[in-house]
Amino acid sequence: MKRLLKLAEKIENKNLRNKVIDFLKDLRLSSKHFKKYPKEDLKDAGSIFVIPTSGLGPIERDIVNHTVALTELCIKTAENFEKYHGLRLKKDFLIAASILHDLMKVFEYKRDKDANLEPTGIMLDHTMLAVAELYTRDFPEEVIHIVASHYGETGPTPPRTFEAVIFHHLDALSSIIEYYHHGKKKIDQQIILLTREDLKKSGEKTEKLE
């Protein structure tokens, strides 16, 4: 939390800075319909990440470390683009969106008694939860757009500002590097993906038992 709050202090606009700090200190889902879902402690929060074509399988990601590294990368990139290309990005929006974009994963995954990650069962992913909560808390539309579009062109909300395009690619780059760097430290609890052939065999076995 201290690392994230320190980054939030870099936001120059006082109103936006206070909104981000308040969000960090009061991380919740405002809708009464979602209060039944548990919230993992931010310091223990993680998520499952996999690149199907890698052959490495799923790994566990540290949400806070990813967020801090990505936010610092966004700041450096904004400074670089202004220095070498004369492009003045809205750095405040980039910082805010970077800090906020993955936080709602605390509602997507929880730790079991063995400290392994497991889904909470919530039916909306972290991006949709974040967008809903950011609208509820009256965040600027451009910040919400960066968060909503961080999946990229193939997502439901494609990036349509320089800040959103840059953020998507920096997030994707960070995620890929983290995945391959930590690939040998795969989590013990694997996600099992069943093929149609597996399901067919399973059904045949069930019929024999009956």
C-alpha positions as CSV (number, residue, x, y, z in Angstrom):
1,M,0.0,0.0,0.0
2,K,2.8,2.4,0.8
3,R,4.4,1.9,-2.6
4,L,1.1,2.6,-4.4
5,L,0.3,5.6,-2.3
6,K,3.8,7.0,-3.0
7,L,3.1,6.7,-6.7
8,A,-0.3,8.3,-6.3
9,E,1.4,11.3,-4.9
10,K,3.1,11.9,-8.3
11,I,-0.3,12.9,-9.7
12,E,-0.2,16.7,-10.0
13,N,-4.0,17.3,-10.2
14,K,-5.1,17.5,-6.6
15,N,-8.6,16.3,-7.2
16,L,-7.5,13.2,-9.2
17,R,-4.7,12.5,-6.7
18,N,-7.2,12.5,-3.8
19,K,-9.6,10.3,-5.7
20,V,-6.9,7.7,-6.4
21,I,-5.7,7.8,-2.7
22,D,-9.2,7.4,-1.5
23,F,-9.8,4.5,-3.8
24,L,-6.6,2.8,-2.5
25,K,-7.6,3.3,1.1
26,D,-11.2,2.3,0.6
27,L,-11.0,-0.6,-1.9
28,R,-14.5,-1.9,-2.1
29,L,-17.4,-2.7,-4.4
30,S,-20.2,-0.1,-3.8
31,S,-23.0,-2.1,-5.2
32,K,-24.9,-4.1,-2.6
33,H,-25.2,-7.0,-5.0
34,F,-21.5,-7.6,-4.9
35,K,-20.9,-7.3,-1.2
36,K,-21.2,-11.1,-0.8
37,Y,-17.8,-11.6,-2.5
38,P,-14.7,-11.8,-0.3
39,K,-11.9,-9.3,-0.8
40,E,-8.3,-10.5,-0.6
41,D,-5.9,-8.4,1.3
42,L,-4.0,-6.3,-1.3
43,K,-0.6,-7.4,0.0
44,D,-1.5,-11.0,-0.6
45,A,-3.4,-10.4,-3.9
46,G,-2.5,-12.3,-7.0
47,S,-3.9,-13.5,-10.2
48,I,-3.5,-16.5,-12.6
49,F,-1.9,-15.7,-15.9
50,V,-1.2,-17.9,-18.9
51,I,0.0,-17.6,-22.4
52,P,-1.5,-20.8,-24.1
53,T,1.2,-21.1,-26.8
54,S,4.1,-20.8,-24.4
55,G,4.1,-24.4,-23.1
56,L,4.9,-23.1,-19.6
57,G,1.4,-23.3,-18.1
58,P,-0.2,-20.8,-15.7
59,I,1.8,-18.8,-13.3
60,E,0.8,-16.6,-10.3
61,R,1.2,-12.9,-10.7
62,D,1.9,-10.4,-7.9
63,I,-0.6,-7.6,-8.5
64,V,1.2,-4.9,-6.4
65,N,4.6,-5.5,-7.9
66,H,3.2,-5.5,-11.5
67,T,1.3,-2.3,-10.8
68,V,4.3,-0.5,-9.3
69,A,6.6,-1.6,-12.1
70,L,4.0,-0.6,-14.8
71,T,3.3,2.8,-13.3
72,E,7.0,3.7,-13.2
73,L,7.3,2.5,-16.8
74,C,4.4,4.7,-17.8
75,I,6.0,7.7,-16.1
76,K,9.3,7.1,-17.9
77,T,7.6,6.6,-21.2
78,A,5.6,9.8,-21.0
79,E,8.8,11.7,-20.2
80,N,10.7,10.0,-23.1
81,F,7.9,10.7,-25.6
82,E,7.8,14.3,-24.7
83,K,11.6,14.7,-24.8
84,Y,12.1,12.9,-28.2
85,H,8.8,13.3,-30.0
86,G,7.3,16.5,-28.5
87,L,4.2,14.5,-27.5
88,R,2.8,15.7,-24.2
89,L,0.8,12.9,-22.7
90,K,-1.6,13.4,-19.9
91,K,0.7,11.8,-17.3
92,D,-1.7,12.2,-14.5
93,F,-4.2,10.0,-16.3
94,L,-1.6,7.4,-17.1
95,I,-0.5,7.2,-13.5
96,A,-4.0,7.0,-12.1
97,A,-5.1,4.3,-14.6
98,S,-2.0,2.3,-14.1
99,I,-2.5,2.2,-10.3
100,L,-6.2,1.4,-10.6
101,H,-6.3,-1.0,-13.6
102,D,-5.8,-4.4,-11.8
103,L,-6.9,-3.6,-8.2
104,M,-10.3,-5.2,-8.5
105,K,-8.5,-8.6,-8.9
106,V,-8.7,-8.7,-5.1
107,F,-12.4,-9.6,-5.7
108,E,-11.6,-12.1,-8.5
109,Y,-9.2,-14.4,-6.6
110,K,-8.8,-15.4,-3.0
111,R,-6.3,-17.5,-1.0
112,D,-7.4,-20.9,0.3
113,K,-6.2,-22.4,3.6
114,D,-2.9,-23.4,1.8
115,A,-2.4,-19.9,0.5
116,N,-3.1,-21.0,-3.1
117,L,-5.2,-18.8,-5.4
118,E,-8.7,-19.8,-6.3
119,P,-11.5,-17.9,-8.1
120,T,-14.1,-16.2,-5.8
121,G,-16.9,-17.0,-8.3
122,I,-17.6,-13.4,-9.2
123,M,-19.1,-13.3,-12.7
124,L,-17.6,-10.0,-13.8
125,D,-13.9,-9.7,-14.4
126,H,-11.6,-7.1,-12.8
127,T,-11.8,-4.6,-15.7
128,M,-15.6,-4.5,-15.7
129,L,-15.7,-4.2,-11.9
130,A,-13.1,-1.4,-12.0
131,V,-15.0,0.6,-14.7
132,A,-18.3,0.3,-12.7
133,E,-16.6,1.5,-9.5
134,L,-14.7,4.3,-11.2
135,Y,-17.9,5.6,-12.7
136,T,-19.6,5.4,-9.3
137,R,-16.8,7.4,-7.8
138,D,-16.9,10.0,-10.5
139,F,-13.5,9.5,-12.0
140,P,-12.6,11.4,-15.3
141,E,-13.9,9.6,-18.4
142,E,-10.4,9.5,-19.9
143,V,-9.0,7.6,-16.9
144,I,-11.9,5.2,-17.1
145,H,-11.3,4.7,-20.8
146,I,-7.6,3.8,-20.2
147,V,-8.7,1.2,-17.7
148,A,-11.6,-0.1,-19.8
149,S,-9.4,-0.5,-22.9
150,H,-6.2,-1.9,-21.4
151,Y,-7.0,-5.3,-23.0
152,G,-6.4,-3.7,-26.4
153,E,-8.0,-3.7,-29.9
154,T,-9.5,-7.2,-29.4
155,G,-11.3,-6.2,-26.2
156,P,-14.8,-4.8,-25.9
157,T,-13.5,-1.2,-25.6
158,P,-10.5,-0.6,-28.0
159,P,-8.1,2.2,-26.9
160,R,-8.9,5.5,-28.6
161,T,-6.4,8.0,-27.0
162,F,-2.6,8.1,-27.1
163,E,-2.6,7.4,-23.4
164,A,-4.8,4.4,-23.8
165,V,-2.8,3.0,-26.7
166,I,0.5,3.4,-24.9
167,F,-0.9,2.0,-21.7
168,H,-2.2,-1.1,-23.4
169,H,1.1,-1.9,-25.0
170,L,3.2,-1.2,-21.9
171,D,0.9,-3.4,-19.9
172,A,1.1,-6.2,-22.5
173,L,4.9,-5.9,-22.6
174,S,5.2,-6.0,-18.8
175,S,2.9,-9.0,-18.6
176,I,4.8,-11.0,-21.3
177,I,8.2,-10.3,-19.6
178,E,6.9,-11.2,-16.2
179,Y,5.4,-14.4,-17.6
180,Y,8.5,-15.7,-19.2
181,H,10.8,-14.4,-16.4
182,H,8.7,-16.1,-13.7
183,G,7.7,-19.1,-15.9
184,K,9.9,-21.5,-14.0
185,K,8.2,-20.5,-10.7
186,K,4.9,-21.9,-11.7
187,I,2.2,-22.2,-9.1
188,D,1.6,-25.7,-7.8
189,Q,-2.1,-25.5,-8.2
190,Q,-2.6,-25.7,-12.0
191,I,-5.7,-24.8,-14.0
192,I,-6.8,-27.8,-15.9
193,L,-8.1,-27.1,-19.4
194,L,-10.1,-30.0,-20.7
195,T,-10.3,-30.8,-24.4
196,R,-13.5,-32.1,-26.1
197,E,-11.7,-35.5,-26.2
198,D,-11.1,-35.4,-22.5
199,L,-14.8,-34.6,-21.8
200,K,-15.8,-37.4,-24.1
201,K,-13.6,-39.9,-22.3
202,S,-14.9,-38.6,-19.0
203,G,-18.5,-39.1,-20.1
204,E,-17.8,-42.7,-21.3
205,K,-16.3,-43.6,-17.9
206,T,-19.4,-42.2,-16.2
207,E,-21.7,-44.2,-18.3
208,K,-19.7,-47.4,-17.5
209,L,-20.0,-46.7,-13.8
210,E,-23.7,-46.2,-14.1
